[in-house]
Amino acid sequence: MANSAEDSAVRGEPFVESGEAFRRLGGLEIPAARQHYDVVVIGGGQAGLSVGHYLRKRGLRFIILDAAARIGDSWRKRWDSLRLFTPAKLDGLVGMKFPAPPDYFPTKDEMGDYLEAYAARFELPVRSGTRVERLSRRDGVFVVKTGSGDIEADQVVVAMANYQRHRLPAFAGQLRSDIVQMHSCDYRNPGQLRAGGVLIVGAGNSGAEIAKELEAAHPIWLSGRAPGEVPFDIAGLPARLFLTRLVLRFVFHRVLTIRTPLGRKARPAFISKGAPLIRVKAKQLAAAGVERVPRVVGVRDGLPVLEDGRVIDAANVIWCTGFHPGFSWIDPADLPVLGDDGEPIHDGGVATGAPGLYFVGLHFLYSVSSTMIHGVARDAKRIVDAIAARIRSNGARALAG
């Protein structure tokens, strides 16, 4: 049976300890809620929920903070036709299979609903609609500043991918005002676009998927360096029988890791170029009439200019140009854990400059599969094991003192 502190954590409510400071409300003196947890998890997507699952098994008192109004909204807000690149047999989090046939590719809304059901099934204490404004440390305790007050924690897990703010080139604002332009994170469906050609800037998975969707109604130019592709049809029979597991569960999950020479060699390329194309192939795009063009390097007379000097008379531009890490809310004075590029400095998710701070969900955190549904559980378990080890170590030091 959980104690009152644990019960409060499950409901996402602060536990009020005795002897705390008081505040005045309506003329009455009532205890001020001091929100202090063993662990605060920042981010309520698949990474944060996976961490929460293992924290629950350890019996730790924790809270998961998420800025979205509803669990799973990070998936629901993506473009309408998006389906996961991986089949349902690889899309379940630890302890709960995805409720679909094994070779079915879930929609983004189905994935959002699954995450919501997962949190409910395991009674994970997610506090939605709570945006973290600052993370700092005071007197050896982490302080998480939110719009509804400060929360203290002995340890913190930042369970977020490193694509929190979209990235646009500085010259994007110089395009003609009649050109419809948007970042891929704002694209929902073809109805947002004007008649005429579409220049898609960025040839990774998002750019390729959007190009495939639009090619029937628009001339398409796809700009940028090709990231390579998985050399088989992800929905084909060989993939269903063995190739998907071979590549995603073995090569991406066990071979290409930070602990293998091959993984360490491949990691910089995966981080800079992105993952290879998984569903849409270059031959399919070419057959559909999608024209591959060089990088966009500037603007001339209000139109985009390519690296080879060609000017593209596009009616629409979709920027699939990636994201900034978006971790500027981590106080650099108290927690020197960010590099000059804004990326966290860590060893497999353990922040090297701030003991007790961890990351889960980053690109190639431990392996290529770290940002994939089937890979996040291993990272979450490793980090929770590190959290528990730190608690034991601190307890042993306290007893020795």
CORTA-V874234 format. One record per residue. N is the residue number from 0. SS is DSSP state (helix for helix, strand for strand, loop for the rest). Layout:
n={N;N}
ss={SS;SS}
//
This chain:
n={0;1;2;3;4;5;6;7;8;9;10;11;12;13;14;15;16;17;18;19;20;21;22;23;24;25;26;27;28;29;30;31;32;33;34;35;36;37;38;39;40;41;42;43;44;45;46;47;48;49;50;51;52;53;54;55;56;57;58;59;60;61;62;63;64;65;66;67;68;69;70;71;72;73;74;75;76;77;78;79;80;81;82;83;84;85;86;87;88;89;90;91;92;93;94;95;96;97;98;99;100;101;102;103;104;105;106;107;108;109;110;111;112;113;114;115;116;117;118;119;120;121;122;123;124;125;126;127;128;129;130;131;132;133;134;135;136;137;138;139;140;141;142;143;144;145;146;147;148;149;150;151;152;153;154;155;156;157;158;159;160;161;162;163;164;165;166;167;168;169;170;171;172;173;174;175;176;177;178;179;180;181;182;183;184;185;186;187;188;189;190;191;192;193;194;195;196;197;198;199;200;201;202;203;204;205;206;207;208;209;210;211;212;213;214;215;216;217;218;219;220;221;222;223;224;225;226;227;228;229;230;231;232;233;234;235;236;237;238;239;240;241;242;243;244;245;246;247;248;249;250;251;252;253;254;255;256;257;258;259;260;261;262;263;264;265;266;267;268;269;270;271;272;273;274;275;276;277;278;279;280;281;282;283;284;285;286;287;288;289;290;291;292;293;294;295;296;297;298;299;300;301;302;303;304;305;306;307;308;309;310;311;312;313;314;315;316;317;318;319;320;321;322;323;324;325;326;327;328;329;330;331;332;333;334;335;336;337;338;339;340;341;342;343;344;345;346;347;348;349;350;351;352;353;354;355;356;357;358;359;360;361;362;363;364;365;366;367;368;369;370;371;372;373;374;375;376;377;378;379;380;381;382;383;384;385;386;387;388;389;390;391;392;393;394;395;396;397;398;399;400}
ss={loop;loop;loop;helix;helix;helix;helix;helix;helix;helix;helix;loop;loop;loop;loop;loop;loop;loop;loop;loop;loop;strand;strand;strand;strand;loop;loop;strand;strand;strand;strand;loop;loop;loop;loop;strand;strand;strand;strand;strand;strand;strand;loop;loop;loop;helix;helix;helix;helix;helix;helix;helix;helix;helix;helix;helix;helix;helix;loop;loop;loop;strand;strand;strand;strand;loop;loop;loop;loop;loop;loop;loop;helix;helix;helix;helix;loop;loop;loop;loop;loop;loop;strand;loop;loop;loop;loop;helix;helix;helix;loop;loop;strand;loop;loop;strand;loop;loop;loop;loop;loop;loop;loop;loop;loop;loop;strand;helix;helix;helix;helix;helix;helix;helix;helix;helix;helix;helix;helix;helix;helix;loop;loop;loop;loop;strand;strand;loop;loop;loop;loop;strand;strand;strand;strand;strand;strand;strand;loop;loop;strand;strand;strand;strand;strand;strand;loop;loop;strand;strand;strand;strand;strand;strand;strand;strand;strand;strand;loop;loop;loop;loop;loop;loop;strand;strand;loop;loop;loop;helix;helix;helix;helix;helix;loop;loop;loop;loop;loop;strand;strand;strand;strand;helix;helix;helix;loop;loop;loop;helix;helix;helix;loop;loop;loop;loop;loop;strand;strand;strand;strand;loop;loop;loop;helix;helix;helix;helix;helix;helix;helix;helix;helix;helix;loop;loop;loop;loop;loop;strand;strand;strand;strand;loop;loop;loop;loop;loop;strand;loop;loop;loop;loop;loop;loop;loop;helix;helix;helix;helix;helix;helix;helix;helix;helix;helix;helix;helix;helix;helix;helix;helix;helix;helix;helix;loop;strand;loop;loop;loop;helix;helix;helix;helix;helix;helix;helix;helix;helix;helix;helix;helix;helix;loop;loop;loop;strand;loop;loop;loop;loop;helix;helix;helix;helix;helix;helix;loop;loop;loop;strand;strand;strand;loop;loop;strand;strand;strand;strand;strand;loop;loop;strand;strand;strand;strand;loop;loop;loop;loop;strand;strand;loop;loop;loop;strand;strand;strand;strand;loop;loop;loop;strand;strand;loop;loop;loop;loop;loop;strand;loop;loop;loop;loop;loop;loop;loop;strand;loop;loop;loop;loop;loop;strand;loop;strand;strand;loop;loop;strand;strand;loop;loop;loop;loop;loop;strand;strand;strand;loop;loop;loop;loop;loop;loop;loop;strand;helix;helix;helix;helix;loop;helix;helix;helix;helix;helix;helix;helix;helix;helix;helix;helix;helix;helix;helix;helix;helix;helix;helix;helix;helix;helix;helix;helix;helix;helix;helix;helix;helix;loop}
//
